[in-house]
Amino acid sequence: MKSLLLWIALCASSYAFEHKTTLTFQTTKYQNFESEQSIYGDMSFQIKEGSFAIESSLHYLYSHQYSQKRYLRLNELTLSKSFEHSKIQVGKMVKFWGELEGYNISDIFNSKDYLFDPFDGSQKLGSFAVDYSYFWDNSSIELGMKLDESAIEYPNSNSPYGILPQPYIKEPQTQETIHTPSLYLKYNVTLESNSIQSENNLILWHGYDNKRYFIPINNQLAQYAYRVNKALFFSNIVYDDTIFKIELAYSDVIDDSRISDYMQIGLGVEKSIYDIKGVDINLYFQYYRYLYEEEEKIKYVDMGEVYDNDLFMALKLNFNNTQTSEFKMGLLYDIKNSEKVWKSEFKTRIVDGLIFKAQYLKINAKPNTLLNNYGNSKRAIFNLTYTF
């Protein structure tokens, strides 16, 4: 690793080099925990020479109050080679799969960074992998192999949203070895007519599931990663100012009698309304279902299982001003248990490169549910992000 970084430094002066750094100063006010001041961000760069490219991203987090929430992590480092109609990539990488805004059923490649924030699905742990993509005019195919399973660190009892009842081993226990590869095939096709455009993705996955459950080891808890055959489909259909979205997944568990096969469904529609007194409006309506083939087996161990018979409704306002201000508000409503999660966010640019953001989150949970592990709580976040 040291020799690679040295080579990158020597090459940076002679090859095409791009870099970006973000630095965020944040204050978080919790209802049930001590207030927190933190600094976080990332440093990324890209070096290009002909058809070769190296990309990297370094993530960091420092919480003044919570010592567990402190890390400096090389989250991405990839080397890629592009050809006329194809591309090959190897290294530590992050992928984003899915269509829906409330929760992405299809986004299974990387584990989430629960230590940063259990309610921020955009924060992920990079995974070592190799993939090959071939492109046609309106379609592509990707063959990939994920080479490791990330160790997920959950907040402990001394940190906000710590939910585990006893000491925790972050290194996962696995059905085979931690480096047994997960294989996948991804097919993408875009279809167009006079008034309708659709982008469709099909993924076939053989390997470790993104969901894990917990097992006891010497009075401690450990994650257990099991293997599945998984089929995923996600698609959007654009018609005028309306986008229809769907995500489907079916998981066939391999040789683990403790966990049930299961199916996930996500359906959504997004409606855009432009220039209402200078404001653009986006409306989102989504429905989620989580179906188990055998109800008596292990359940409610993963955040995705919150999205079972749930409605997600959201509003986004783009003010189209010189500050590119934006306001978002959403509600996740559990139809069966009447649980509610409210989230709102305002973001505006103060000067070039400096963004102010305020966010509010409220959880109204019911007894004996997965969400109740986080309790009834509120939090408010205020931060400044500088990008250069």
C-alpha positions, -999 to 999 in steps of 0.1 A, spaced: 0 0 0 28 24 9 46 18 -25 13 24 -43 7 57 -26 43 68 -33 39 59 -70 7 80 -70 25 110 -55 53 108 -81 29 105 -110 5 132 -99 28 160 -113 30 146 -148 -5 131 -153 -40 145 -153 -49 150 -116 -81 161 -100 -89 163 -63 -117 174 -40 -118 178 -2 -149 183 20 -147 195 56 -178 196 78 -182 211 112 -213 197 129 -233 202 161 -259 176 170 -286 181 197 -300 148 210 -331 143 231 -317 113 249 -279 118 247 -253 144 253 -250 170 226 -222 163 201 -196 184 182 -179 166 154 -157 171 123 -159 148 93 -154 147 56 -134 131 28 -105 137 6 -107 122 -29 -85 123 -60 -83 109 -95 -53 104 -117 -57 97 -154 -31 87 -180 -46 76 -213 -71 48 -207 -59 42 -171 -73 58 -140 -67 57 -103 -93 69 -79 -92 72 -41 -113 85 -12 -102 89 24 -129 93 50 -125 108 84 -147 114 115 -138 129 149 -165 133 176 -154 154 206 -179 137 230 -180 101 218 -146 85 215 -160 55 195 -169 78 167 -133 86 156 -117 71 125 -95 78 95 -103 52 68 -92 47 32 -127 39 19 -120 37 -18 -89 30 -39 -94 16 -75 -74 11 -106 -93 10 -139 -86 4 -176 -110 16 -203 -113 1 -237 -135 12 -267 -166 -6 -255 -156 -19 -221 -139 -12 -188 -122 -33 -161 -118 -21 -125 -101 -36 -94 -96 -23 -58 -117 -11 -29 -149 4 -42 -184 17 -34 -214 11 -56 -249 26 -55 -278 4 -68 -315 13 -67 -341 39 -76 -362 48 -45 -355 77 -21 -369 62 12 -349 30 11 -330 12 -16 -338 -25 -15 -313 -32 -43 -283 -15 -26 -266 -46 -13 -230 -44 -25 -216 -24 5 -223 -25 42 -236 7 58 -215 28 81 -237 25 112 -212 42 134 -214 74 114 -252 75 115 -277 46 115 -302 68 96 -279 79 68 -279 52 41 -255 71 19 -225 64 42 -210 30 32 -179 9 38 -157 3 8 -153 -34 -3 -125 -51 -23 -138 -62 -56 -130 -67 -93 -155 -60 -121 -157 -60 -159 -183 -40 -179 -192 -41 -216 -213 -13 -232 -236 -12 -262 -256 18 -275 -285 15 -250 -274 -14 -227 -245 -28 -207 -235 -59 -188 -213 -60 -157 -196 -91 -142 -182 -87 -108 -167 -104 -78 -167 -90 -43 -137 -103 -24 -144 -96 13 -170 -89 39 -167 -57 59 -165 -56 97 -195 -34 107 -190 -14 139 -223 -5 156 -226 23 182 -221 9 217 -241 18 248 -220 49 254 -228 64 220 -260 77 205 -284 50 191 -264 22 207 -288 -8 206 -268 -39 214 -275 -53 249 -240 -67 255 -203 -65 243 -200 -68 206 -174 -84 183 -172 -63 151 -153 -89 131 -181 -110 113 -185 -147 117 -191 -163 83 -208 -193 68 -176 -200 49 -145 -177 50 -146 -139 51 -128 -138 17 -151 -164 0 -161 -143 -31 -196 -131 -39 -203 -132 -76 -228 -111 -95 -241 -103 -130 -258 -70 -137 -277 -61 -169 -288 -26 -177 -310 -15 -206 -326 18 -215 -358 18 -236 -373 49 -253 -404 58 -273 -419 91 -283 -432 100 -248 -418 73 -225 -382 65 -213 -373 36 -191 -341 24 -175 -341 -12 -162 -316 -32 -142 -314 -69 -134 -289 -83 -109 -282 -120 -102 -261 -124 -70 -245 -155 -55 -227 -149 -22 -230 -133 12 -263 -114 19 -262 -78 30 -284 -87 60 -267 -103 90 -280 -117 122 -263 -120 156 -250 -150 175 -236 -153 210 -198 -161 215 -184 -162 250 -209 -137 265 -205 -114 235 -225 -108 203 -211 -113 168 -225 -107 134 -231 -138 113 -229 -135 75 -247 -162 55 -249 -169 18 -278 -165 -6 -288 -167 -42 -305 -133 -48 -323 -118 -78 -328 -80 -79 -347 -58 -103 -350 -20 -102 -364 3 -129 -377 38 -136 -403 49 -162 -403 86 -171 -436 100 -186 -438 137 -189 -431 151 -154 -438 118 -136 -413 90 -128 -426 56 -118 -401 35 -98 -399 -1 -87 -374 -22 -67 -378 -60 -62 -356 -85 -45 -359 -122 -37 -333 -140 -15 -329 -178 -14 -309 -186 17 -282 -213 12 -277 -239 39 -288 -219 69 -319 -232 87 -320 -203 111 -330 -176 85 -359 -177 61 -360 -170 24 -376 -136 19 -389 -111 -6 -388 -73 -7 -410 -49 -27 -407 -12 -32 -431 8 -54 -429 46 -60 -439 76 -80 -423 110 -82 -441 140 -96 -423 172 -106 -441 206 -107 -420 235 -121 -419 272 -115 -446 278 -89 -437 314 -82 -401 305 -90 -400 273 -69 -398 237 -83 -416 210 -64 -410 173 -63 -435 150 -46 -427 114 -36 -450 85 -27 -436 51 -20 -447 18 -5 -426 -10 9 -433 -46 18 -411 -73 34 -423 -109 31 -409 -139 49 -414 -175 36 -412 -189 72 -424 -164 98 -411 -184 128 -374 -180 118 -350 -151 128 -365 -117 119 -360 -80 127 -322 -79 128 -316 -54 99 -326 -18 93 -342 -29 60 -368 -49 79 -383 -16 93 -396 -11 57 -425 -36 60 -460 -25 50 -447 11 52 -456 43 33 -430 69 26 -442 104 16 -418 133 9 -417 168 -5 -387 187 -20 -386 224 -28 -359 239 -50 -360 276 -47 -338 283 -78 -322 313 -61 -285 323 -62 -279 303 -30 -294 271 -47 -315 267 -15 -334 234 -10 -359 222 16 -369 185 20 -395 169 43 -404 132 46 -426 109 67 -421 71 70 -454 56 83 -458 20 94 -493 10 85 -495 -21 109 -479 -6 140 -486 32 134 -449 40 139 -437 73 124 -403 87 115 -402 124 105 -373 140 88 -368 175 74 -338 193 60 -328 227 48 -297 234 28 -283 266 13 -251 280 -1 -235 308 18 -206 315 -5 -190 294 -32 -178 262 -16 -196 268 17 -229 250 24 -251 254 56 -275 225 64 -300 220 92 -318 187 98 -345 175 122 -353 138 129 -381 125 151 -389 88 159 -422 77 172 -418 40 179 -441 13 193 -432 -15 218 -418 -48 205 -407 -35 171 -372 -32 155 -375 6 155 -382 7 192 -346 -4 198 -337 32 190 -365 45 213 -388 75 209 -363 103 203 -356 136 185 -324 152 172 -314 184 154 -283 188 133 -266 220 122 -235 219 100 -212 239 77 -195 221 48 -166 236 30 -155 220 -3 -123 228 -21 
